[in-house]
Amino acid sequence: MLKYDPDTQGPLEGVRVVDLSRLVAGNMLTAYLADFGADVIKVERAEGGDDLRRWNEAGQPIYWKVYGRNKRSMVLDFKSAEGLARLKKLVRHAQILVENFVPGGLEKMGLIPAELLEDNPALVIVRISGWGQTGPYSHKPGFGTLVEAMSGFAYLNGFPDRPPVLPPLAMADMIAGVYGAAGVLTALRVAERHGRGQVIDLSLFEPIFSFIASEAAKTQLTGVATLRAGNQSTHTAPRNVYQCGDGGFVALSGSMQSMAMRILDTIGRPELKEDPRFATNEGRVANREELDRIIAAFIGARTTRENLDLFEAAGVTVGPVCSMADLLDHPYTNGRAAIVRLEDADMGSLPMHNIVPRLTGSPGGFRRPAPALGEHTAEINAELDRLP
């Protein structure tokens, strides 16, 4: 079990982030920055703080514990004149400000970006919203669920004979958070080189749309929107999840021509390599249902372990379908240290993701657990009092 080390330093040491956001996208963005040493100050209201604190499982705020790590919490009533003045001072001495109010909300609070940049010319302001700061939907609240539906992702996700399927997690928010971190580091480089800050307009819609953007060109070319295909791919075959004889599942992908040919050899059907239905990727996609039946029959006649051993020996890209229960003590996650266990006052130890990505020369680290609401208010106020 790892212990938090408050003396750990990262490459973003000295970068102060004021985080006014709530829930997932902003917390994902600032978690990345905090992991690499930035001083992320969560400015929260006394009445409950960030809503992510209330996403509980078995009575534990595990989402906050994971994505609130390495941050500090300050309670501040920024609706009051005194609180707003305090917040403005904090922003004046920060490098980054993150917010996710409905567009215009920051201005209503009295935090006008142009004025903030006047006081702090190198400030990077990240504005997260569902649909962006401009455009016909800018006035609408935007939750990830609506974005996952409208972006085209849900339409592609699921099986053709069933309704579209939403992801089982806040995926649009998570993707936006990672994009946002990249945008912040880009803007921070400009600010450090030229002393010029800027506003980052980060919608939830555009990042997840970028993941399926090739569909726009495909739809224009064919005149038809791609329909859900379950676990199959609409552009390569074979690709699917197959049930083994013992009830387990394996995932198989033959996206490369050479791999597809190797799969046909491995299942004992080399003659299919000359069959025009399966000899090319285009043919395999057109006849993927029949190809799937052939592969499914082969895999279904063997146990999970037998399939994995057989395909691995043949150099075929097949892997097990794992649950999180499988991964908590899996040879890969243990050997790679992809999951780390941090000390936790409530749970003893708390499994979570390791620092991502891994930098050999300037790695991130674990400095502090996710803070209690307002845990660092006095500490941060004392720091502010020492500043001009």
Phi, psi and omega in degrees: 000134180273150175250146175289140181237104183296345180271357178297135179242149178232174183295342179261016177302137182093352177266118180260131181241125174261116186250108177262003187282167177227157179065226204265307190302310180296320179292326177294316179299308185285337174297319177299312181296320180294321179302330182258022167103355179293148176273095183268119180253110175280113177266116189232155173280151183294333183278074173097335179069205181301132180300339178298336178296339184260007173275085187261150170230124181052038176081002182246134179280066189294329179295318178293319181300323182280309188267358174260002183297153176067012181249166172245151182242133178232126175271130184209131175269087184278009170276341177274156180298319181293317180294320179295319178297322178294318180295318179298323178293320179298317180293324180298333181253022179246164175261334187221139172236130180240130176217156177221040174287161170302138181314131184100342181295321179297318179295320179298330178286346184097013178251084182273122185310317181299323179286323177297321179287335174292317180286329184220083189300337182263009184291138173256120182251119179258120180248108183260130176209166182296318190239000180102164182282346179233173177097169188293343181256006187300333182278350186271143170295146183227107175265154183304323181302315180294322180291317178299327178285311188282337184289347185100349183295310183297325179299326180276342191262127180120199184249149188297333182264012181228165180295160175305152185240128173280151177294152183275022180206172182281066190292317180300319179295316181297315180296318179298322179298319180292316175301318181298320178298318178296319179296320179298314182294326176295313181292327180294323177297318177297316181296320182287328181276323189239357180068022185243115176276182180191173178256131174258117179266100186248106175272160172282331185294310190293321178298314181289327177298324181298335180289336181238020187297335178297338178295332179297313179295321181296317182293320178296321182291317186264339184080006183228132175285135181297130180270157177306142182230021180065228178273354179283159175265147178273354183231353174219157177205145003277151172200119181188174170255131185237141180272135180270170184295337181264009178095350176283174181229146172232150176254138182230141177223127175239053187288338176265146180303315182296324180289321178299319178294323179294323179297316180297323175295317187292326179275008176076027179233058182297337181294338181290343178294337179261354180284124182301339178289336188232357186288333181237161179298320179299318178294319181294321178295317180294332183242032187294330180297316179292318178298321179298319180298320180295313181292319181298322179295319179295311182292322181294343181272000184228157177286168179301313182296318179298317179296313181299317180295317183295310182290324179295319179298330181271358181073029181265142183280088176228141178215162181284153170270112186256143168270169177296329177298323176294320188284336182300333178222057184255145180304324181290307183296328176289311184292327180272346187057040178290329174250129177244154178245117181258148177300142181215130185296330183268320188253359183085294173223150184233110177285138178202176181288147175287176177296130181233131353277180182263119178257126184287327185263336182215068185288162173276191181190179182251105183265320184206151176288167177304132188282152167292157182301121178074014184303326186250017183302308182298320181297315182289321177299320178296321177295319179296322182297336181273352182264152180291000000 
